[in-house]
Amino acid sequence: QVQLVESGGGLVQAGGSLRVSCTASGRTFSIYLMGWFRQAPGKEREFVAQATWNAWSTNYADSVKGRFTISRDNAKNTDYLQMNRLKPEDTAVYYCAARTTSSSEYNYWGQGTQVTVSS
């Protein structure tokens, strides 16, 4: 089992920055990918960004490329999603997720954290 606990989020004005964190515990050695997703009211959950757990490799959705950055503190098993130049359309509940080596899809999810960008 892998447990994911998120923190951060909140309310920010358009153009501002915010950082959300995701700390993994449990069988972290089984993690292959760590990802971030978001879901806005009335919309489907969408991919935001992801990073491999070991050999560092990242990719981002086109909508956030150049504005959002994933980083990791290996000692703390914590991933960070730094969000800059935020837009009102970035408003959503943000979820971190983990995909283990035994799975073909993300199989562990955090509880979600609200990010609200005011215009």
C-alpha positions as CSV (number, residue, x, y, z in Angstrom):
1,Q,0.0,0.0,0.0
2,V,1.0,3.6,-0.7
3,Q,-0.4,6.5,1.2
4,L,-0.4,10.0,-0.2
5,V,-1.0,13.1,1.8
6,E,-1.4,16.5,0.2
7,S,-0.9,19.9,1.6
8,G,-0.9,23.5,0.3
9,G,-3.4,25.0,-2.0
10,G,-5.6,27.9,-1.2
11,L,-6.7,31.2,-2.7
12,V,-4.5,33.4,-4.9
13,Q,-5.0,36.2,-7.4
14,A,-4.5,35.7,-11.1
15,G,-0.8,36.0,-12.0
16,G,0.2,34.7,-8.5
17,S,2.0,31.6,-7.4
18,L,1.1,28.7,-5.2
19,R,2.8,25.4,-4.3
20,V,1.1,22.1,-3.4
21,S,2.9,19.2,-1.8
22,C,2.3,15.4,-1.8
23,T,4.1,13.2,0.7
24,A,4.2,9.5,0.0
25,S,4.5,6.8,2.7
26,G,4.2,3.0,2.8
27,R,5.6,0.9,0.0
28,T,7.3,3.8,-1.8
29,F,9.8,1.5,-3.3
30,S,7.0,0.2,-5.5
31,I,6.2,3.6,-7.0
32,Y,7.0,4.1,-10.7
33,L,5.3,7.4,-11.4
34,M,4.0,10.3,-9.4
35,G,1.4,12.5,-11.0
36,W,-0.8,15.5,-10.5
37,F,-4.3,15.8,-11.8
38,R,-7.0,18.4,-11.3
39,Q,-10.8,18.5,-11.5
40,A,-12.8,21.7,-11.9
41,P,-16.5,21.9,-11.0
42,G,-18.6,20.2,-13.7
43,K,-15.5,19.0,-15.6
44,E,-13.7,15.7,-16.0
45,R,-10.5,15.1,-14.1
46,E,-7.5,16.0,-16.2
47,F,-3.9,15.3,-16.3
48,V,-1.5,18.1,-15.2
49,A,2.0,16.7,-14.8
50,Q,3.9,13.6,-13.8
51,A,7.5,12.5,-12.9
52,T,9.1,9.2,-12.7
53,W,10.0,8.1,-9.2
54,N,13.6,6.9,-9.9
55,A,15.2,8.2,-13.1
56,W,13.9,11.7,-13.1
57,S,11.8,12.4,-16.1
58,T,8.8,14.8,-16.3
59,N,6.1,15.7,-18.6
60,Y,3.4,18.3,-18.5
61,A,0.0,19.1,-20.0
62,D,0.2,21.8,-22.7
63,S,-2.1,24.0,-20.6
64,V,0.5,24.3,-17.8
65,K,3.8,23.8,-19.6
66,G,6.1,26.7,-18.8
67,R,4.1,27.7,-15.7
68,F,4.0,24.6,-13.5
69,T,7.1,22.7,-12.3
70,I,7.4,19.4,-10.4
71,S,10.2,18.9,-8.0
72,R,11.0,16.3,-5.4
73,D,12.6,16.0,-2.0
74,N,13.8,12.4,-1.9
75,A,14.7,12.5,1.8
76,K,11.1,13.4,2.6
77,N,9.4,11.3,-0.2
78,T,7.6,14.5,-1.1
79,D,6.7,15.9,-4.5
80,Y,6.0,19.5,-5.0
81,L,3.9,21.2,-7.8
82,Q,5.0,24.8,-8.1
83,M,2.4,26.8,-9.9
84,N,3.3,30.2,-11.3
85,R,1.4,32.7,-13.4
86,L,-1.8,31.2,-12.3
87,K,-5.0,31.8,-14.2
88,P,-8.7,31.6,-13.2
89,E,-9.0,28.5,-15.3
90,D,-6.5,26.8,-13.1
91,T,-9.1,26.7,-10.3
92,A,-9.7,23.1,-9.4
93,V,-9.2,20.4,-6.8
94,Y,-5.7,19.2,-7.3
95,Y,-4.9,15.5,-6.7
96,C,-1.6,13.8,-6.5
97,A,-1.4,10.1,-7.6
98,A,1.0,7.3,-7.6
99,R,1.3,4.5,-10.1
100,T,3.2,1.4,-8.9
101,T,5.3,-0.9,-11.0
102,S,2.6,-3.6,-10.8
103,S,-0.1,-1.3,-12.3
104,S,-0.8,0.1,-15.7
105,E,-2.6,3.1,-14.3
106,Y,-2.5,5.4,-11.3
107,N,-3.7,3.3,-8.4
108,Y,-3.2,5.5,-5.4
109,W,-4.6,8.9,-4.9
110,G,-4.3,11.7,-2.4
111,Q,-7.4,13.4,-0.8
112,G,-7.2,16.5,-3.0
113,T,-6.6,20.1,-2.2
114,Q,-8.5,23.1,-3.5
115,V,-6.7,25.7,-5.5
116,T,-8.8,28.8,-6.3
117,V,-7.5,31.6,-8.6
118,S,-9.5,34.8,-8.5
119,S,-9.6,37.2,-11.4
